[in-house]
Amino acid sequence: MTPLTRTDTPLASPAQLAARVQALVDFYRHVQHERMQDIPLLNPALHVEALGFAWAAGAEETTEPMAEGVLITPWFMSLLRLPSMNLPHGNRVGRKAVRDFGSERFEFIGAHDPALGYHEACALFSPMNGFTSQDLVRETALASLALVRPEPEAPVEAPVAAEPLPARRAFFMARRPDAGAAA
């Protein structure tokens, strides 16, 4: 999956995408180890991972590019929208908004942490106790992304014209003979 890169802003580079996604992963790993210890909601077979993040069009209320992908944690899996830079929450924490994500529209909820800035999440799974391995969660996340980000279809090649079948042969093959075909 190739990241979509906006050429009208220097912030929407592959390096910026990698840095923002790493900040996201680091933040949720910190949450797991510092805030979620001893909470039975955690699935011990899973770890924090970000998959399929790519630049998308700017958010409806700004022109800021958004990184979109799936965030996996041991307690939830969500579609996530992350601005290209650490932004203030703007009183949007906990507010719901319907957003485009790939070819679909979903309801996202605003969140904020000073280390990460404002971001939006749309829950896919919570809790995660139905998953037995990180590979299974990863497969589910990638399948979810494939549903909302369909790959462009390959161009259809024109069929090669076949020689017309003689009428008798077409009859035995249960095909109608071509007009003007010899018997």
RAVEN-V257887 format. One record per helix or strand. SS is the DSSP state (helix for helix, strand for strand). FROM is the first residue (numbers start at 1). TO is the last residue. If there is no record, write none. Layout:
# RAVEN-V257887
SS,FROM,TO + SS,FROM,TO
This chain:
# RAVEN-V257887
helix,14,34 + strand,49,56 + strand,66,72 + strand,77,83 + strand,93,93 + strand,96,101 + strand,104,113 + strand,117,125 + helix,134,148 + helix,167,172
